[in-house]
C-alpha cells in the first residue's frame, strides 16, 4: 500500500480547459498549478499559483497559501488575484513559480494580454515580484518583455506553439530569471529576462 501524505487540503480551481486562446494552437489551455515553499520564519507557508477562469474565460492568476505544518489556509476569504488588470478581454495564463527568494518572498510571472493588447493576439510577460505569501491584496505588476508578440501573426509547426508553461527561478543571490517562448523573430523561440529581487 502506498503511503499517504501526513496532511492534505483541497483548493478549488475553475479550469481554463474550455478556453480558446487566439493564436495558441493547442486546445485546451493548460491548468498546471505551480508551488513554492517559504520556510522563512516570518512566512512558514506553501503557496500555489494557477490560471483560473472564475472571473473571466481568459483567466486570472490566483494565489492561495497554506501554513506549513497544518495546511490551514492563510487567505481565509479565498485566493488572491495576482494580475492587476480586469478587462473582460484580458488574458492571463501559464504562471511561472519555482522557488522563493532567500527572504521567503514569491516572484510569479505569466503570459498576459492587457491594456491596448486586450482582445488581440499581442502577448507579453507580466509578473508580481517580491510578493508576501501571506498577502490578501493584489500586488503591483511589472512588464518583463520589451516587445509584444502577436500570437496570431507567428507561425509554428510545433504544438503547442508557445509551450505548455513559462518558468522562473530565483538564484541564491536573489536574481529572478524568467523564461518563456516569444515570437518576436517570426517563430517561437526561448527568451529570458532577469532582475534583482528581495
C-alpha positions in Angstrom: 0.0 0.0 0.0 1.3 3.4 -0.9 2.0 5.8 1.9 -0.4 8.8 2.1 0.8 12.3 2.9 0.6 13.3 6.5 -1.7 16.2 5.8 -3.8 17.2 2.8 -6.1 20.1 1.8 -8.2 20.9 -1.2 -8.0 24.0 -3.5 -10.9 24.9 -5.8 -9.7 25.7 -9.4 -12.0 26.8 -12.1 -10.4 25.3 -15.1 -9.5 27.1 -18.3 -9.9 23.8 -20.2 -12.8 25.2 -22.3 -10.9 28.4 -23.1 -9.8 29.0 -26.7 -6.8 31.4 -26.7 -6.5 33.2 -30.0 -3.1 32.4 -31.5 -2.4 29.4 -29.2 -2.6 26.3 -31.4 -3.5 23.7 -28.8 -6.9 23.3 -27.3 -7.1 23.0 -24.3 -5.2 25.7 -22.4 -3.3 24.0 -19.5 -4.1 24.3 -15.8 -0.7 23.4 -14.4 -0.6 24.9 -10.8 2.8 25.9 -9.6 4.0 25.6 -6.0 6.7 27.1 -3.8 7.6 26.7 -0.1 8.6 29.7 2.0 10.3 28.3 5.1 11.4 31.8 6.2 10.4 32.3 9.9 8.1 35.2 9.0 6.1 33.3 6.5 6.3 29.5 7.0 4.0 28.7 4.1 3.4 26.7 1.0 1.9 28.7 -1.9 0.0 27.6 -5.0 -0.5 29.8 -8.1 -2.6 29.0 -11.2 -4.6 30.4 -14.0 -8.3 30.4 -13.2 -11.5 31.2 -15.2 -13.8 32.0 -12.3 -13.9 35.8 -13.2 -13.3 35.7 -16.9 -12.8 32.9 -19.5 -9.3 34.0 -20.5 -8.2 33.8 -16.9 -6.6 35.4 -13.9 -3.6 34.4 -11.9 -4.6 33.4 -8.4 -2.6 32.7 -5.3 -3.5 30.6 -2.2 -1.1 30.0 0.6 -1.3 27.4 3.5 0.5 27.3 6.8 3.4 24.8 6.9 2.7 22.0 9.4 -1.1 22.4 9.4 -2.0 23.3 5.8 -4.6 25.7 7.2 -5.4 28.3 4.5 -3.8 31.7 5.1 -6.1 33.8 2.8 -9.3 32.9 4.5 -11.6 34.8 2.2 -10.3 32.8 -0.8 -7.4 33.1 -3.3 -5.8 36.5 -4.1 -5.7 37.7 -7.7 -2.1 38.5 -8.6 -2.8 40.2 -12.0 -4.0 43.8 -11.5 -5.8 44.1 -14.9 -9.6 43.4 -15.0 -10.6 44.0 -18.7 -13.1 41.4 -19.9 -10.8 40.6 -22.9 -7.6 40.4 -20.8 -5.8 37.1 -20.8 -3.5 35.8 -18.0 -2.1 32.3 -18.3 0.7 29.9 -17.6 2.2 31.3 -14.3 5.8 30.5 -13.5 6.9 29.9 -9.9 9.7 27.6 -8.8 11.1 28.8 -5.5 11.1 31.8 -3.2 13.8 34.4 -2.7 16.2 33.9 0.2 13.9 36.1 2.3 10.9 33.9 1.6 9.1 36.2 -0.9 7.3 34.9 -4.1 8.0 36.0 -7.6 5.3 35.0 -10.1 5.4 35.6 -13.9 2.9 34.8 -16.6 1.7 35.4 -20.2 -0.6 38.5 -20.3 -2.7 40.5 -22.8 -3.9 43.7 -21.3 -4.4 47.4 -21.9 -4.0 48.1 -25.6 -3.4 44.4 -26.2 -6.8 43.4 -24.7 -8.8 41.3 -27.1 -5.8 40.9 -29.5 -3.2 38.2 -30.0 -0.4 40.5 -28.7 1.1 38.9 -25.7 3.7 39.9 -23.1 5.2 38.5 -19.9 4.0 40.3 -16.7 4.7 39.4 -13.2 4.4 40.2 -9.5 7.8 40.5 -7.7 8.5 40.3 -4.0 5.0 39.0 -3.1 4.5 38.3 0.6 3.0 34.8 0.7 0.6 36.0 3.5 -0.8 38.8 1.3 -4.6 39.3 1.0 -4.3 42.1 -1.6 -3.4 42.2 -5.3 0.3 43.3 -5.7 1.7 45.7 -8.3 2.6 44.1 -11.6 5.6 44.7 -13.9 6.1 44.0 -17.6 9.1 41.8 -18.4 9.0 41.8 -22.2 10.3 44.7 -24.2 8.4 43.5 -27.4 4.9 42.2 -27.6 4.4 39.0 -29.6 1.3 38.8 -31.8 0.5 35.1 -31.5 -1.9 35.4 -34.4 1.0 36.5 -36.7 3.5 33.9 -35.5 3.7 30.6 -37.3 5.0 27.3 -36.0 4.8 23.6 -36.9 5.1 22.6 -33.2 2.0 22.1 -31.0 1.7 23.9 -28.6 3.4 26.7 -30.4 4.1 28.7 -27.3 4.8 25.8 -25.0 3.0 24.2 -22.1 4.2 26.7 -19.4 6.5 29.6 -18.6 9.0 29.4 -15.8 11.2 31.3 -13.5 13.9 30.8 -10.9 15.4 32.9 -8.1 19.2 32.4 -7.6 20.9 32.3 -4.2 21.9 35.9 -4.9 18.3 36.9 -5.3 18.3 37.3 -9.1 15.0 36.4 -10.7 15.4 34.6 -14.1 12.3 34.4 -16.2 12.0 32.1 -19.3 9.2 32.0 -21.9 8.5 31.4 -25.6 8.4 34.5 -27.7 7.6 35.1 -31.4 9.4 38.4 -32.0 11.6 36.8 -34.7 8.6 35.4 -36.5 8.8 31.9 -35.0 8.5 30.9 -31.3 11.9 31.0 -29.6 13.0 30.8 -26.0 13.6 34.2 -24.4 14.9 35.3 -20.9 14.9 38.3 -18.7 16.3 38.8 -15.2 16.3 41.3 -12.4 17.2 41.6 -8.7 14.5 40.8 -6.2 14.4 40.9 -2.3 
